[in-house]
Amino acid sequence: CGRKQTGDYLDGVAPNGVMGLGFGELSVPSSLAKAGLVRDSFSLCFQEDGSGRIVFGDQGLANQSTTPF
């Protein structure tokens, strides 16, 4: 989910949600990695102010905490 989107989509309201993170090899990170565009990983970071970001093909920031699956 998200709280602070910007952009001109659906009458000026940006969509909420995380797309493409399911379905195994059909997921966005897996598809990008299979095409050789990024490493087969992603980081999802939430900030204390309610904002957040997702980065594909990255290990994230050195000072972030992790939660294993």
N, CA, C and O of each residue as an XYZ file, in Angstrom:
276
protein
N       0.841     -1.186      0.000
C       0.000      0.000      0.000
C       0.874      1.232      0.000
O       2.084      1.142      0.205
N       0.283      2.352     -0.223
C       1.029      3.595     -0.227
C       0.160      4.748      0.198
O      -1.068      4.685      0.126
N       0.805      5.794      0.637
C       0.071      6.965      1.100
C       0.411      8.231      0.336
O      -0.400      9.155      0.286
N       1.573      8.291     -0.250
C       2.049      9.551     -0.817
C       2.365      9.415     -2.300
O       3.488      9.707     -2.713
N       1.413      8.984     -3.106
C       1.652      8.876     -4.528
C       1.350     10.213     -5.195
O       0.541     11.007     -4.714
N       2.022     10.433     -6.309
C       1.728     11.586     -7.138
C       1.623     11.096     -8.571
O       2.031      9.978     -8.883
N       1.092     11.909     -9.415
C       0.988     11.528    -10.817
C      -0.433     11.686    -11.317
O      -1.376     11.827    -10.538
N      -0.566     11.661    -12.627
C      -1.856     11.859    -13.268
C      -2.371     10.514    -13.763
O      -2.138     10.142    -14.913
N      -3.065      9.793    -12.906
C      -3.579      8.468    -13.233
C      -4.950      8.313    -12.602
O      -5.138      8.643    -11.432
N      -5.883      7.826    -13.348
C      -7.251      7.651    -12.860
C      -7.797      8.937    -12.249
O      -8.136      8.981    -11.067
N      -7.876      9.968    -13.061
C      -8.386     11.279    -12.646
C      -7.548     11.915    -11.541
O      -8.093     12.521    -10.619
N      -6.239     11.781    -11.630
C      -5.356     12.459    -10.695
C      -5.066     11.691     -9.422
O      -4.335     12.191     -8.567
N      -5.609     10.495     -9.263
C      -5.346      9.707     -8.064
C      -4.474      8.518     -8.457
O      -4.850      7.721     -9.317
N      -3.315      8.405     -7.825
C      -2.422      7.287     -8.121
C      -2.937      6.023     -7.452
O      -3.529      6.104     -6.375
N      -2.731      4.854     -8.058
C      -3.218      3.602     -7.466
C      -2.428      3.198     -6.238
O      -1.241      3.507     -6.141
N      -3.053      2.525     -5.315
C      -2.395      1.948     -4.153
C      -2.071      0.499     -4.444
O      -2.707     -0.125     -5.293
N      -1.092     -0.037     -3.751
C      -0.814     -1.458     -3.837
C       0.556     -1.771     -4.389
O       1.208     -0.922     -4.997
N       0.984     -3.000     -4.172
C       2.241     -3.497     -4.695
C       1.901     -4.443     -5.832
O       1.139     -5.393     -5.651
N       2.460     -4.185     -6.997
C       2.109     -5.009     -8.145
C       3.223     -5.982     -8.469
O       4.404     -5.695     -8.273
N       2.830     -7.118     -8.962
C       3.775     -8.038     -9.564
C       4.721     -8.771     -8.633
O       5.816     -9.140     -9.058
N       4.346     -8.998     -7.377
C       5.260     -9.678     -6.463
C       4.833    -11.100     -6.159
O       5.374    -11.720     -5.244
N       3.886    -11.624     -6.896
C       3.451    -12.999     -6.673
C       3.684    -13.839     -7.905
O       4.297    -13.381     -8.869
N       3.210    -15.037     -7.880
C       3.192    -15.943     -9.026
C       4.574    -16.400     -9.467
O       4.790    -16.631    -10.656
N       5.520    -16.536     -8.533
C       6.820    -17.145     -8.834
C       7.546    -16.505     -9.986
O       7.879    -15.321     -9.947
N       7.791    -17.298    -11.020
C       8.582    -16.811    -12.149
C       7.881    -15.738    -12.976
O       8.518    -15.101    -13.815
N       6.586    -15.523    -12.760
C       5.867    -14.468    -13.472
C       5.960    -13.121    -12.761
O       5.482    -12.117    -13.287
N       6.562    -13.082    -11.583
C       6.646    -11.839    -10.826
C       7.543    -10.829    -11.539
O       8.387    -11.204    -12.353
N       7.354     -9.565    -11.231
C       8.165     -8.514    -11.838
C       9.647     -8.712    -11.525
O      10.454     -8.667    -12.454
N      10.056     -8.930    -10.258
C      11.489     -9.134    -10.012
C      12.069    -10.328    -10.768
O      13.175    -10.239    -11.301
N      11.342    -11.441    -10.823
C      11.827    -12.623    -11.544
C      11.923    -12.365    -13.045
O      12.880    -12.798    -13.685
N      10.954    -11.672    -13.604
C      10.979    -11.358    -15.035
C      12.138    -10.433    -15.388
O      12.799    -10.632    -16.408
N      12.391     -9.427    -14.561
C      13.509     -8.509    -14.799
C      14.850     -9.235    -14.678
O      15.766     -8.991    -15.464
N      14.961    -10.134    -13.686
C      16.200    -10.892    -13.504
C      16.425    -11.860    -14.661
O      17.549    -12.001    -15.143
N      15.361    -12.526    -15.107
C      15.479    -13.477    -16.216
C      15.938    -12.775    -17.494
O      16.648    -13.363    -18.311
N      15.527    -11.509    -17.663
C      15.934    -10.730    -18.831
C      17.343    -10.153    -18.669
O      17.864     -9.522    -19.589
N      17.961    -10.368    -17.500
C      19.308     -9.878    -17.262
C      19.381     -8.397    -16.936
O      20.453     -7.797    -17.008
N      18.258     -7.807    -16.581
C      18.221     -6.374    -16.308
C      18.597     -6.021    -14.876
O      19.154     -4.952    -14.626
N      18.299     -6.904    -13.941
C      18.610     -6.681    -12.525
C      18.958     -8.021    -11.879
O      18.728     -9.077    -12.467
N      19.513     -7.972    -10.665
C      19.705     -9.202     -9.899
C      18.349     -9.695     -9.414
O      17.393     -8.921     -9.364
N      18.254    -10.957     -9.059
C      16.988    -11.570     -8.649
C      16.713    -11.273     -7.171
O      16.755    -12.170     -6.329
N      16.433    -10.013     -6.875
C      16.135     -9.595     -5.509
C      15.375     -8.279     -5.538
O      15.353     -7.581     -6.552
N      14.758     -7.952     -4.420
C      14.160     -6.640     -4.272
C      14.179     -6.256     -2.806
O      14.252     -7.112     -1.925
N      14.111     -4.955     -2.558
C      13.992     -4.482     -1.181
C      12.755     -3.607     -1.092
O      12.459     -2.829     -1.999
N      12.046     -3.744      0.004
C      10.833     -2.980      0.267
C      11.044     -2.271      1.591
O      11.194     -2.919      2.627
N      11.056     -0.956      1.565
C      11.400     -0.181      2.752
C      10.232      0.709      3.155
O       9.617      1.368      2.317
N       9.940      0.718      4.441
C       8.896      1.573      5.000
C       9.550      2.593      5.923
O      10.427      2.251      6.716
N       9.122      3.842      5.816
C       9.654      4.914      6.650
C       8.711      5.190      7.814
O       7.535      4.828      7.761
N       9.213      5.818      8.847
C       8.396      6.141     10.006
C       7.272      7.125      9.677
O       6.260      7.161     10.377
N       7.440      7.919      8.624
C       6.413      8.908      8.270
C       5.295      8.326      7.410
O       4.425      9.066      6.949
N       5.306      7.001      7.186
C       4.258      6.353      6.410
C       4.592      6.198      4.936
O       3.833      5.562      4.203
N       5.696      6.756      4.484
C       6.089      6.588      3.093
C       6.936      5.321      2.961
O       7.270      4.686      3.961
N       7.270      4.969      1.767
C       8.085      3.787      1.536
C       8.537      3.726      0.097
O       8.171      4.571     -0.720
N       9.350      2.706     -0.212
C       9.827      2.532     -1.589
C      10.125      1.058     -1.815
O      10.345      0.294     -0.875
N      10.124      0.685     -3.074
C      10.529     -0.660     -3.470
C      11.601     -0.512     -4.533
O      11.472      0.300     -5.450
N      12.657     -1.299     -4.408
C      13.767     -1.243     -5.346
C      14.000     -2.656     -5.863
O      14.205     -3.577     -5.073
N      13.971     -2.835     -7.174
C      14.197     -4.143     -7.783
C      15.674     -4.324     -8.109
O      16.330     -3.391     -8.572
N      16.204     -5.538     -7.864
C      17.571     -5.861     -8.226
C      18.609     -5.229     -7.328
O      19.745     -5.021     -7.756
N      18.252     -4.918     -6.095
C      19.156     -4.226     -5.192
C      19.147     -4.926     -3.842
O      18.203     -5.645     -3.515
N      20.175     -4.719     -3.079
C      20.246     -5.275     -1.735
C      19.695     -4.308     -0.700
O      19.670     -4.636      0.486
N      19.259     -3.142     -1.107
C      18.744     -2.157     -0.167
C      19.856     -1.289      0.391
O      20.975     -1.291     -0.123
N      19.548     -0.555      1.435
C      20.514      0.339      2.061
C      21.295     -0.382      3.149
O      20.782     -1.315      3.767
N      22.514      0.038      3.385
C      23.362     -0.606      4.388
C      22.804     -0.457      5.793
O      23.028     -1.327      6.635
N      22.080      0.628      6.069
C      21.597      0.881      7.429
C      20.163      0.426      7.662
O      19.567      0.802      8.672
N      19.592     -0.364      6.770
C      18.208     -0.805      6.955
C      18.149     -2.104      7.737
O      19.105     -2.879      7.753
N      17.026     -2.331      8.378
C      16.778     -3.590      9.082
C      16.169     -4.583      8.112
O      15.595     -4.187      7.098
N      16.287     -5.862      8.411
C      15.716     -6.890      7.546
C      14.809     -7.808      8.348
O      14.958     -7.960      9.561
N      13.878     -8.409      7.647
C      12.995     -9.411      8.231
C      13.026    -10.632      7.329
O      12.587    -10.548      6.182
N      13.533    -11.772      7.809
C      13.579    -12.966      6.954
C      12.186    -13.558      6.747
O      11.302    -13.413      7.590
N      12.012    -14.225      5.616
C      10.749    -14.894      5.322
C      10.745    -16.271      5.933
O       9.764    -17.003      5.800
